[in-house]
Amino acid sequence: MKQVLLSLALLLSGVWLTAQNPDKAAELVDKGIKLHDKGDFEGAVGLYKKALEADVDNEVALAEIGLSLYSAHRFEEVIEFSERAVKKYPGSPTLETVYVTYGSALDELKRPKDALELYNEAIREFPEAFMLYFNKGITLVNMGRQDDALLSLQTAAKLNPRYPGIHNAIARILMLQDKRVLALLAYFRFFVVEPNSSRASQNLSAVQRLMNQGVEVTGKNKISINIDPKMLGDTLPDGSHKANNFGTIELLLSFTSALDTDKEHKKDTEREKFLRKLETICVGLSETQAKNTGFYWEFYAPYFIDMEQSKMIETFSYVVFASAEDAAVSKWIKANDDKIQAFYDWSNEFKWPE
C-alpha cells in the first residue's frame, strides 16, 4: 500500500512539474502585452489567463492581467487578480504596479476608503513610488479632502517632476481654491512636459482666464481691478510671513494684465500678452523669494526664476502656445528647433529641490 501511495505521489508530482511551463507563460505574456498596446484588452486578458494556466501564479502575468482588466473596465476581476499577486509575492517590486491598478479599481467601484487604506499600505512598502502618491491624491480629491490631496500630490511632484498629470491635478485643485498664482505655476510646469494635447489646449484657456482674473473694462479708458483681500495678507500675527503667500505677485500680475487695453499693447497677440505677464511673474518671484516659504516657493518658484535668468522665457511662451492652433506660433516653432532643443536641454538639467 505504501508503494502504491508513493507511486501516486510521484505521478502527481510529475504532472505538476509538467504543468509548470514558465517559458511558455513568458511567450504568452509578451504576446498579451503587444495586444494590450494595440488596444485589444480582451485579447490580452485571454492570453494572460493562458499564461497562468501554463505557469500558475506567474508574477508578470498577474501584474499585466490587472492592467488589461482595468482597461477593459472589469474592475472586480482586477481586485481578484491583484489580491492574488499581493498574497503570493509580498515585497516584490512588481507589486508597485499592482497596487496602482488595484487602488484605481477600488476607486472605480466607489470604494475610496478602501483605496485610501490600500495606498497607505502600499506607500509604506514603496515610499519612493510617485504613482502611489499621485493616485492617493486623486482619491482624496474625490473624497472632498483637497488640502490632503495637495500634500500627497506635492510629494508625487518632488519624486517625479516630469509627470504632467501631477501638475495638472495640482493646478486644477488650486484653481478651485482661488489660489491664482499657485495654480499658474503648476499649469506652467505642466506645459513643459505636455505642450501638445487636448488637455494642454484646455489648460491654456484656463491660464488665460486666470491671468486676466479680476481685471475688467468698465468704460471708455476705464478699467476695474478687483483683488481678493485674502490674497494680500502676507504676514502672521507674530510678524512672520505666511507660507505660500503670493500677494505681491497677485498685485503685479493684475496691474500688468490691466495694460492689455493700453494703446501700446492693443495690437499684441495673445502669446505676446502672455509673455509680458510671465516676465512680470518671474521677475517678481526673483525679487520676493528670499522672504517667502512654502512648497510653491521652494519647489516651483526656483524653476521659473532660473528660466527667466537663463533667458528661456520667450521660448517657453511658444511652448505654452503650441496647442493653440496659431499659425504664427507653429511657424516659429518649426523655424526655431534649435531654441526649443536648448530650452529642453536647460529644463532637463535643472536640479529640482528634494
For each residue, the residues with C-beta under 8 A, 3 or more apart:
1: 4 5
2: 5 6
3: 6 7
4: 1 7 8
5: 1 2 8 9
6: 2 3 9 10
7: 3 4 10 11
8: 4 5 11 12
9: 5 6 12 13
10: 6 7 13 14
11: 7 8 14 15
12: 8 9 15 16
13: 9 10 16 17
14: 10 11 17 18
15: 11 12 18 19
16: 12 13 19 20
17: 13 14 20
18: 14 15
19: 15 16 54 56
20: 16 17 54 55 56
21: 24 25 54 55
22: 25 26 54 55 58
23: 26 27
24: 21 27 28 51 54 55
25: 21 22 28 29 51 52 54 55 58 61
26: 22 23 29 30 51 58 60
27: 23 24 30 31
28: 24 25 31 32 47 48 50 51 54 61
29: 25 26 32 33 47 48 51 58 60 61 64
30: 26 27 33 34
31: 27 28 34 35 47
32: 28 29 35 36 43 44 45 47 48 51 61 64 65 68
33: 29 30 36 37 44 64
34: 30 31 37 38
35: 31 32 38 40 41 43 44 47
36: 32 33 39 40 41 44 64 67 68 71
37: 33 34
38: 34 35
39: 36
40: 35 36 43 44
41: 35 36 44 45 68 69 71 72
42: 45 46 68 72
43: 32 35 40 46 47
44: 32 33 35 36 40 41 47 48 64 65 68
45: 32 41 42 48 49 65 68 69 72 74
46: 42 43 49 50
47: 28 29 31 32 35 43 44 50 51
48: 28 29 32 44 45 51 52 61 64 65 68
49: 45 46 52 53 65
50: 28 46 47 53 54
51: 24 25 26 28 29 32 47 48 54 55 58 61
52: 25 48 49 55 56 57 58 61 62 65
53: 49 50 56
54: 19 20 21 22 24 25 28 50 51 58
55: 20 21 22 24 25 51 52 58 61
56: 19 20 52 53
57: 52 62 84 88
58: 22 25 26 29 51 52 54 55 61 62
59: 62 63 85 88 89 92 94
60: 26 29 63 64 94
61: 25 28 29 32 48 51 52 55 58 64 65
62: 52 57 58 59 65 66 81 82 84 85 88 89 94 98
63: 59 60 66 67 85 94 97 98 101
64: 29 32 33 36 44 48 60 61 67 68
65: 32 44 45 48 49 52 61 62 68 69 81
66: 62 63 69 70 78 81 82 85 97 98 101 102 105
67: 36 63 64 70 71 97 101
68: 32 36 41 42 44 45 48 64 65 71 72
69: 41 45 65 66 72 74 75 77 78 81
70: 66 67 73 74 75 78 101 104 105 108
71: 36 41 67 68
72: 41 42 45 68 69
73: 70 108
74: 45 69 70 77 78
75: 69 70 78 79 105 108 109
76: 79 80 105 109
77: 69 74 80 81
78: 66 69 70 74 75 81 82 101 102 104 105
79: 75 76 82 83 102 105 106 109
80: 76 77 83 84
81: 62 65 66 69 77 78 84 85
82: 62 66 78 79 85 86 98 99 101 102 105
83: 79 80 86 87 102
84: 57 62 80 81 87 88
85: 59 62 63 66 81 82 88 89 94 95 98
86: 82 83 89 90 95 98 99 102
87: 83 84 90
88: 57 59 62 84 85
89: 59 62 85 86 92 94 95
90: 86 87 95
91: 95 125
92: 59 89 95
93: 96
94: 59 60 62 63 85 89 97 98
95: 85 86 89 90 91 92 98 99 122 125 126
96: 93 99 100 122 126 129 131 132
97: 63 66 67 94 100 101
98: 62 63 66 82 85 86 94 95 101 102
99: 82 86 95 96 102 103 118 119 121 122 125 126 129 132
100: 96 97 103 104 122 129 131 132 135
101: 63 66 67 70 78 82 97 98 104 105
102: 66 78 79 82 83 86 98 99 105 106 118
103: 99 100 106 107 115 118 119 122 132 135 136 139
104: 70 78 100 101 107 108 115 135
105: 66 70 75 76 78 79 82 101 102 108 109
106: 79 102 103 109 111 112 114 115 118
107: 103 104 110 111 112 115 135 138 139 142
108: 70 73 75 104 105
109: 75 76 79 105 106
110: 107
111: 106 107 114 115
112: 106 107 115 116 139 142 143
113: 116 117 143
114: 106 111 117 118
115: 103 104 106 107 111 112 118 119 135 139
116: 112 113 119 120 136 139 140 143
117: 113 114 120 121
118: 99 102 103 106 114 115 121 122
119: 99 103 115 116 122 123 132 135 136 139
120: 116 117 123 124 136
121: 99 117 118 124 125
122: 95 96 99 100 103 118 119 125 126 129 132
123: 119 120 126 127 129 132 133 136
124: 120 121 127
125: 91 95 99 121 122
126: 95 96 99 122 123 129 132
127: 123 124
128: 159
129: 96 99 100 122 123 126 132 133 159
130: 133 134 155 156 159 160 163 166
131: 96 100 134 135 156
132: 96 99 100 103 119 122 123 126 129 135 136
133: 123 129 130 136 137 152 153 155 156 159
134: 130 131 137 138 152 153 156 163 165 166 169
135: 100 103 104 107 115 119 131 132 138 139
136: 103 116 119 120 123 132 133 139 140 152
137: 133 134 140 141 149 150 152 153 156 169
138: 107 134 135 141 142 149 169
139: 103 107 112 115 116 119 135 136 142 143 149
140: 116 136 137 143 145 146 148 149 152
141: 137 138 144 145 146 149 169 173
142: 107 112 138 139
143: 112 113 116 139 140
144: 141
145: 140 141 148 149
146: 140 141 149 150 173 176 177
147: 150 151
148: 140 145 151 152
149: 137 138 139 140 141 145 146 152 153 169 173
150: 137 146 147 153 154 170 173 174
151: 147 148 154 155
152: 133 134 136 137 140 148 149 155 156
153: 133 134 137 149 150 156 157 166 169 170 173
154: 150 151 157 158 170 295 299
155: 130 133 151 152 158 159
156: 130 131 133 134 137 152 153 159 160 163 166
157: 153 154 160 161 163 166 167 170 299
158: 154 155 161 299 352 353 354
159: 128 129 130 133 155 156
160: 130 156 157 163 166
161: 157 158 166 189 352
162: 193
163: 130 134 156 157 160 166 167 193
164: 167 168 190 193 194 199
165: 134 168 169
166: 130 134 153 156 157 160 161 163 169 170
167: 157 163 164 170 171 186 187 189 190 193
168: 164 165 171 172 186 187 190 194 199 203
169: 134 137 138 141 149 153 165 166 172 173
170: 150 153 154 157 166 167 173 174 183 186
171: 167 168 174 175 183 184 186 187 190 203 206
172: 168 169 175 176 183
173: 141 146 149 150 153 169 170 176 177
174: 150 170 171 177 179 182 183 186
175: 171 172 178 179 180 183 206 210
176: 146 172 173
177: 146 173 174
178: 175 228
179: 174 175 182 183
180: 175 183 184 210 213 231 250 253
181: 184 185 246 249 250 253 281
182: 174 179 185 186 244 246 296
183: 170 171 172 174 175 179 180 186 187 210
184: 171 180 181 187 188 207 210 211 281
185: 181 182 188 189 296 300 301 304
186: 167 168 170 171 174 182 183 189 190 300
187: 167 168 171 183 184 190 191 203 206 207 210
188: 184 185 191 192 207 278 300 304 316 320
189: 161 167 185 186 192 193 300 303
190: 164 167 168 171 186 187 193 194 200 203
191: 187 188 194 195 200 203 204 316 319 320 322
192: 188 189 195 316 319 347
193: 162 163 164 167 189 190
194: 164 168 190 191 197 199 200
195: 191 192 200 319 320 322 323
196: 200 322 323
197: 194 200 201 323
198: 201 202 323
199: 164 168 194 202 203
200: 190 191 194 195 196 197 203 204 322 323
201: 197 198 204 205 323 324 325
202: 198 199 205 206
203: 168 171 187 190 191 199 200 206 207
204: 191 200 201 207 208 320 321 323 324
205: 201 202 208 209
206: 171 175 187 202 203 209 210
207: 184 187 188 203 204 210 211 274 320
208: 204 205 211 212 270 274
209: 205 206 212 213
210: 175 180 183 184 187 206 207 213
211: 184 207 208 253 257 274 277
212: 208 209 215 257 260
213: 180 209 210 254
214: 225 226 227 228 254
215: 212 223 224 225 226 254 257 258 260
216: 223 224 225 226
217: 222 223 224 261
218: 222 223 224
219: 222
220:
221:
222: 217 218 219
223: 215 216 217 218 258 261
224: 215 216 217 218
225: 214 215 216 254 255 258
226: 214 215 216
227: 214 231 232 250 251 254
228: 178 214 231 232
229: 232 233
230: 233
231: 180 227 228 246 247 250
232: 227 228 229 247 250 251
233: 229 230 242 245 247
234: 241 242 245 247 248
235: 239 240 241 242
236: 239 240 241 242
237:
238:
239: 235 236
240: 235 236
241: 234 235 236 245 291 292 293
242: 233 234 235 236 245 294
243: 293 294 295 297
244: 182 292 293 294 295 296 297
245: 233 234 241 242 292 294
246: 181 182 231 249 250 292 296
247: 231 232 233 234 250 251
248: 234 251 252 284 288
249: 181 246 252 253 281 284 285 288
250: 180 181 227 231 232 246 247 253 254
251: 227 232 247 248 254 255
252: 248 249 255 256 280 281 284
253: 180 181 211 249 250 256 257 277 280 281 284
254: 213 214 215 225 227 250 251 257 258
255: 225 251 252 258 259
256: 252 253 259 276 277 280
257: 211 212 215 253 254 260 277
258: 215 223 225 254 255 261 262
259: 255 256 262 264 265 276
260: 212 215 257 265 266 268 273
261: 217 223 258 265 266
262: 258 259 265 266
263: 266
264: 259
265: 259 260 261 262 268 272 273 276
266: 260 261 262 263
267:
268: 260 265 272 273 276
269: 272 273 326 328
270: 208 273 274 321 324 326
271: 274 275 317 318 320 321 324 326 328 329
272: 265 268 269 275 276
273: 260 265 268 269 270 276 277
274: 207 208 211 270 271 277 278 317 320 321
275: 271 272 278 279 313 314 317
276: 256 259 265 268 272 273 279 280
277: 211 253 256 257 273 274 280 281
278: 188 274 275 281 282 313 316 317
279: 275 276 282 283 308 313
280: 252 253 256 276 277 283 284
281: 181 184 249 252 253 277 278 284 285 304
282: 278 279 285 286 304 305 307 308 313
283: 279 280 286 287 308
284: 248 249 252 253 280 281 287 288
285: 249 281 282 288 289 301 304 305
286: 282 283 289 305 308 309
287: 283 284
288: 248 249 284 285 291 292
289: 285 286 292 297 301 302 305
290:
291: 241 288
292: 241 244 245 246 288 289 297 301
293: 241 243 244 297 298
294: 242 243 244 245 297 298
295: 154 243 244 298 299 300
296: 182 185 244 246 299 300 301
297: 243 244 289 292 293 294 300 301
298: 293 294 295 301 302 353
299: 154 157 158 295 296 302 303 352 353
300: 185 186 188 189 295 296 297 303 304
301: 185 285 289 292 296 297 298 304 305
302: 289 298 299 305 306 353
303: 189 299 300 306 307 350 352
304: 185 188 281 282 285 300 301 307 308
305: 282 285 286 289 301 302 308 309
306: 302 303 309 310 350
307: 282 303 304 310 312 313 316 346
308: 279 282 283 286 304 305 311 312 313
309: 286 305 306
310: 306 307 346
311: 308 314
312: 307 308 315 316 342 343 346 347
313: 275 278 279 282 307 308 316 317
314: 275 311 317 318
315: 312 318 319 336 339 340 342 343
316: 188 191 192 278 307 312 313 319 320 343
317: 271 274 275 278 313 314 320 321
318: 271 314 315 321 322 329 332 333 336 340
319: 191 192 195 315 316 322 340 343
320: 188 191 195 204 207 271 274 316 317
321: 204 270 271 274 317 318 324 326 329
322: 191 195 196 200 318 319 329 330 333
323: 195 196 197 198 200 201 204
324: 201 204 270 271 321 329
325: 201 330
326: 269 270 271 321 329 330
327: 330 331
328: 269 271 331 332
329: 271 318 321 322 324 326 332 333
330: 322 325 326 327 333 334
331: 327 328 334 335
332: 318 328 329 335 336
333: 318 322 329 330 336 337 340
334: 330 331 337
335: 331 332
336: 315 318 332 333 339 340
337: 333 334 340 341
338: 341 342
339: 315 336 342 343
340: 315 318 319 333 336 337 343 344
341: 337 338 344 345
342: 312 315 338 339 345 346
343: 312 315 316 319 339 340 346 347
344: 340 341 347 348
345: 341 342 348 349
346: 307 310 312 342 343 349 350
347: 192 312 343 344 350
348: 344 345
349: 345 346
350: 303 306 346 347
351:
352: 158 161 299 303
353: 158 298 299 302
354: 158
